[in-house]
Amino acid sequence: MSGFFLDLTDEQRTVRDWVHGFAADVVRPAAAEWDEREDTPWPIIEEAAAIGLYGFESLAEMFGDPTGITLQLANEELFWGDAGIGMALFGTSLAVAGIFAAGTPDQLAEWVPQCFGDANAPRVAAFCVSEPGAGSDVSALRTRARYDEAKDEWVLGGQKAWITNGGIAAVHVVVASVDPELGSRGQAAFVVPPGTAGLTGGRKIRKLGLRASHTADVFLDDVRVPGHCLLGGRERLERRLARAREGGRAKGQAAMATFEVSRPTVGAQALGIARAAHEYALEYAKGREAFGRPIIENQAIAFPLADLRTEIDAVRLLIWRAAWMARTERPFHAAEGSMSKLRAGELAVAATEKAIQILGGAGYSRDHPVERMYRDGKIYTIFEGTSEIQRLVIARAISGHPIR
């Protein structure tokens, strides 16, 4: 008789503790430096690759957990260490999620290892969806893909915006419109292999937070890729387009399928930031004295910390539920993936803001890491679907109405 358990397995605890150790010993000591430098932390990526933390094998092992939880544990611990460096390490996984969501087994075997490189020469990958005029509105993408039958090549043209690892990636996974009249139902995902002519990256965008993670625009000027770089293959694409043209429900929209897979993981990243801020503020409050006693003894300090701890544990359960549902192919009837991302992102903002308030003037300075955590946490109510978009998705799911 099967039961319901919340205890982690030995394997899950091992991965959690392994990543936590790397975050504590390697990531945290370097966090302030790479935030100031606003540069990709290649030495840390190389160190992670050398121990097997960054690479196809470790990601496959984490994703292979039938509960779906191990990947979330790893993300929470790594981003507890530092979100900027964490994104530099885990940004590649979004491109991998794009390949996984739309690709065939042969395409997974061919392209996913190339996303990471190897321990001697690690690489990064990029998932390219957002555009200057189409952020949350995925149906409005203007990047086009046309098929050159004579050469069995796809020709991509357009501009992508706010792309993690854009331009410095070995592999770019690009979502483009094949049939613009069908909106998001007429889109497909393509792999742009390393060194492909016509793909260039813009300048690195200077950001409020996640400064160690490279973000840039990507330009595609008649980029030609072999026919087999269409994820899922042409036959599957033609069947999907035919259903859409006949008014049927299209399955596996290129961008949304990836976001459904990644939302709990993005939520776990935000949770790691929130937990780090809470732990730091709690320890500070226990040691800081005012009016002759530790400030933790004041309800005005203790109650918000109690509320944050309660919310952290509740959000973790939302993330685990969504990850388990996605891994076991349970349908998201109430947009459970969006729920996890929404609450985690808003918790990251609330927890880091409260941590600064508890530290007072000290928290506003760069002498304490909560200032950096605050800057890093804000993006989680914006990227991978804003909080407003998540609420829209949830409202549509629970009501069955086309809420605008």
N, C-alpha and C positions, 0 to 999 in steps of 0.2 A: 504494500500500500504506500503510495507516494505521499509525501508531506510537503509543507511549505516552510522553508528555512531562510533566515537572514544571515546565518553564520557564513563567513567566507571560507572557501576551501583552502587547503594548504597551498595549492598552486596560486590562488588569487592573493593570499597573504604574502607569498614569496615575491611575486611581481610588485605588489604595492610597496613592500619594504625595500626592494631593490631600487625602484624609481625614487622613493623618498630619500634613500641614502645618496643617490646621485644629485638630487635636487638640493639637499642640505650641504653636501661636501663640495660640489663643483659649481652648481648653478647660482646659489645664493651669494657666495663670496664674490662672484663676478658680475652680479646683476647691475650694480650701480655704475660700474665701468662701462658696460656695453650700452646701457641707457644713455650715458653721456656721449659716447662715441657715435651713437646712431648708425651702427654698422652691423652687418651680419656676423655673428660670432662663430666664424669658421673653426677656430681652435676647439670650441666646446662641441660643435657638431662632430668634429673629428674624434674627440675623446668619447663621445656617445657612440659613434660608429665602432670605435676600437673595442668597446666592451659589449657590443651587440645590442645596445639600447636603440640606436638609430639604424634601421635597416629593414629589409623585407621580411627576414625571418622572425624578428621580434614582433613586428606588426601582425604577421600572420598568426603567430602564437597567441597574441592578445585577442585578435578577432576570432580565433578558433574556439574561444571559450563559449560553450553552448548557452551560457546564461547571458552573454553580452556585456557582462559587468567589468571584466578585466581591463578593457580599453579605457573605460571610464575611470577606474581606479588610477591607472597610469597617468591620465591627463590631469586628474585632480592633484596628484602629488607633484607632478612636474611644474604645473602652474602655481602651486603653492610655493615652489622655489622662486620662480619669476616668470611673469607672463610674456615678456618680450623675448627672452631666450626660449621659453616654452614654445612660442609660435614659430620661432626660427627652426625648431626641431620638429614640430608637429604640423607645420604648414603643408608639408609634402603629403600628409595623409589625406587632405581634402582632394587632391588630384587622384590619389589612389582610390578614394571613395567614388570619384567620378568614373574611373575605369571599372571598378567593381560593379557599380550600379548599371552600367550600360554595356559593358564589354563581354565578349565570349571568353570561355576558359583559355583558349589559345592566346587571346589578347592580354589577359591577365598575366599569363606566364611570360609573354614577350615584353610588356611595357612596365609592369610594376617594379621589377628589379632595377630597370634603368632609371626609375624615379629617384632611387636612393644611391646609385653607384655602388661602391664597395668600401670596405674599411680603410683601404689605402687611398681612395679618391672618392669621398662621399659627394653626392650631388643632391640637389633639391628639385622639386617639381611644383607646378603651378596649375590651379584650376581657374579658368578664365570665363566668367559669366558677365559680371557687371559692366555697364557701359556708361559713358558720360550722360546720356539721356535716358538711361534705363537702369535704375538701381533696383528698387524693390519690384518694379514692374517688369518681370522676366519676359512677359509676352511681347514687350516692345523692343526686343533686341534687333539691332540693325546690321550686325555682322552677318555676312552672307556666305553660303557655301554652294558652289555649283559643280556639277559632275562633268568632267571632260572624258567622255566615253572612249574617244580615240586613244587616249593615253592611260586610261584607267586611273585617273587622278582626280582628287577633289581640290578645288581652288577656293581659298578662304580670303576674304577681304573685310576689313573693319577695324574698330578700335575697342579695346577693353580697358576698363578703369578700375583702380583700387585693387590690383591683383597682388596677392601675397606671393612673393618670389618671382613676380613678373619680370621677364627679361634676363634674369640670372639663372633661371631654371634649366635643367637639362631637357625635361619633358614638359610641354604645355598641353593641357587638356582644354580644348576650346569648344564652347557651345555656340553654334551658329544656326541661322535660319536657312532651311532648305526650301521651304514653301512659306513665304511671308504671309500669305492670305490665311493660313491656318493658325497664326499666332504661335503660342507656345507649343501647340500640337504639331507644328511644322518644323520643330528644331531637332538637331542631332548633335552629338558630341564627337569630336575628332581628336586624335593624338597628333601633335606636331613633334616629330622626333628631334633629337639634338642636332644642332647645326643647320636646320632647315632655312633656306634662303627666304628673305622677305619678312621674317618675324624679328622685330626689334623692340627693345624696352625703352621706356622713357626714363626721365630722371627719377631717382628715389624720392618719394614723397616724405617730407618732414611732418611728423605726426605728433599729436598730443601725448600718446602713449604707445606701447608696443614698439618702442624705438629700435630695439635690436632686430626686429623683423622687417625684412625688405618688402616695401610696397611700391608699386609703380604701374603706370599705364603700359599696355602692350599694343603694338601696332602690327597689323597684318596686311601686307601689300602684295596681293596676288601670291599668297603662300600656297605652294603646291605640295600635297602629301599623297602618297600612294593610296589606292582604293582600300586596302586593308586597314588603313588608319581610321576609317569610320567605325566607331565603337558599336558593336552589335551586328555589323555587316549590312550590306545594301538590301539584301532580301528581307531582313527584319524591318528595316526602315520603310521599304515600299509597302509592306503589309500594314504597318502602323499609319502611314500617310493615307492609304486607301480607306482604312476605317474612319479616319478623321474626315476625309472628303465626303464620305457617305453619311456623316452625321453620327457615327458611332463614337463610343468613349475610347479615347486614345490612352494607351498604357505606357508607362515608363518615360514620361517627359524628361528630357535630358538633365535640366537643371534641378527640377523639383525632386526627382528621384535621389539625387545626390544629397540635397538638403535634408530630406527625410532621414537618410542614413546618418548624417553628421550632426543633427541638432542635439541629441543627448550628449555627444562628445563635446560640442561647443559649450553646452551647459556645464559639463564637468570642469572645463577650463575656468569658467566664471566662478564656479564653486570653490576651486582651489584658491583663487584670489580672495574671495570672501573669507574663507577659513583662515588664510594667512593674516589678513587684516584683523580679524577677531582675536586670534591668538596673541598677536603683538599688542593690541590694545588691552587685553585682559592682563597680560604680564606687566605692562606699564602701570595699569591701575593698581595692581597689587603692590608695586614698589614705590609709586609716587605718593608722597605725603603732603597733605595740606590741612591746615588748622589742627595739627597734632595727630593726624591719623591717616592711614592709607585711603586714597580716594575711592577705592573699591567698596568701602564701608558705607558710602553714600548711595541711597537708592537711585538717585539721578544718574549714577554711573553704572551701578550693578544691574538695574532693570533692563536698560537697553542691551547690555551684554547678554543677559539671560534670553531676551527676545531674539537676538541674533543667533545664539547657539541653537535655539529651538528651530528657527527658520533654516539654518544650515542643515540640520539633520532632516528636516522635512523635504527640502529641495533635493538632497541626496537620494531620498527614496523616489521622488518624481523621476530623477535621472535614471536610476536603476530600473524602474518600471518601464520607462520608454525604451531603454537599451535592450531589456529582456524581450519586450514586444517586437522590436525591430529584428532582433536576432532570431526569434522563433517564428517570425512571419505572422504575428498577430496583427490584425488590421487596427489602425488608429481611428477608432470610431469617434473619439472626442478630441482629436488632434493632440494626443498625449505627448508626442515629440515636441510640438510647439509649446505645450504647457511647461515642459522641463526647461526649455531654453528661455522662455519668457521669465519665469520665476528666478532662474539662476542669474540671468543678466541683470535684473533689477536688484537682486540681492547683492551682487558684486558692487553696484553703485552705492547702495544703502550702507553696506558694511564698511566700505572704505571711507565713506563720508563720516560715518559715526566714529570710526577709529581716529580720524583727524580731529574731530571735535573733542574726543576724550583726551587726546594728547595736548590739545590746545595749540598754543604758539609753536611748541616743539613739533607737532604733527604737520604744521604748515611748512616746515623747513625740510631741506634735503638731508638733514642729519638723521632722519628716521625714514624707513622704507614705506610708511603708509602714504606718503605724498606720491611716490611712484605707483603704488598699488591703485591709488585713486585715479591717476591718469590712465593707467592700463585698463581699469575696470569699466570705464565709460563706454568703450567700444562695443561691449557685449549687449547693450540695448540698441545697437545700430547695425552691426554687420551680421551676415547670415540671416537676415530678416529682422527688421526693426521690431521693437516691442509692439508698435501699432499693427504691424503686419501679423505678428504672432496672435494678437487678440482677434484680428480679422479672421484668421484661419480657424481659430478655436470657435469663434461665434458662428461661422458658417457650418462647422462640423456639428455643433450641438443643436443648431436650429434648423438646418436643412434649407435655409433661405439664402439667396444671393446678396448678402449684406455688403453695402458699399461704404 
